[in-house]
Amino acid sequence: MNQKKLDRVLKLHQLWLDGDAKGERANLSYSNLRGSNLSGSNLRDSNLRGSDLSYSDLRGSNLSYSDLSYSNLRGSNLRGSNLRGSNLRNSNLSYSNLRDSNLRGSDLSYSDLSYSDLSYSDLRGSNLSYSDLRGSNLSHSDLRGSNLSEATYAHCRGNNTTIKTIHCDTYDIAYTDAVMQIGCERYKIADWWKFTDAQIRAMDGRTALDWWKVWSPILRKIIKYSPAENNG
């Protein structure tokens, strides 16, 4: 879609938001908007389902309560954007910039947030279940009340409250109040302490077992004296 046509859609959408009979809700579902300049735009309550917004400039945009499910936002710049209450289920947000964004109450379940910048973002009450947070930056983000069930945290940078992260020689560690991820392996914290040598070896060979014998007692103490907060 060219910029002229896109500007026309945005104009009609603004009229629709203002309650003008001449307006029309933006329906950009499955559109090719790759590399578009939508910075500062108001697309609140729009339909962007399945659209390609990869590498687009969406800084400071209002996308609250929009349908962005199954959309491609890889590499996009969403810094300072308002995505409150939006549907981002199954979306691709890998390598995107979401710093300072408002994602409160949004649905990010099954989304790909790998290597994204979520620092200083508001994720309160969001649904991050089954999301991929590998390598993401969550420093200073607010995750209170969010659903992190079955999310993957490998190599991420936590917010030091809900998700805590440390590097221990061979492996990166991420843990919440309930689960711990060591490298690619993610289990309940209580289950980690029950694993036999044979089970640990099966995860990554002799390297894993030798590492575990040194670091497991240290990790126990770290988690005991510096537990992650319950985000409920």
Buried (B, 14 or more C-beta within 10 A) or exposed (E): BEEEEBEEBBBBBBBBBEEEEEBBBBBBBEBEBBEBBBBEBBBBBBBBBBBBBBBBBBBBBBBBBBBBBBBBBBBBBBBBBBBBBBBBBBBBBBBBBBBBBBBBBBBBBBBBBBBBBBBBBBBBBBBBBBBBBBBBBBBBBBBBBBBBBEBBBBBBBBBBBBBBBBEBEBBBBBBBBEBBBBBEBBBEBEEBEEBEEEBBBEBBEEEBBEBBEEBBEEBEEBBEEEEBBEBE
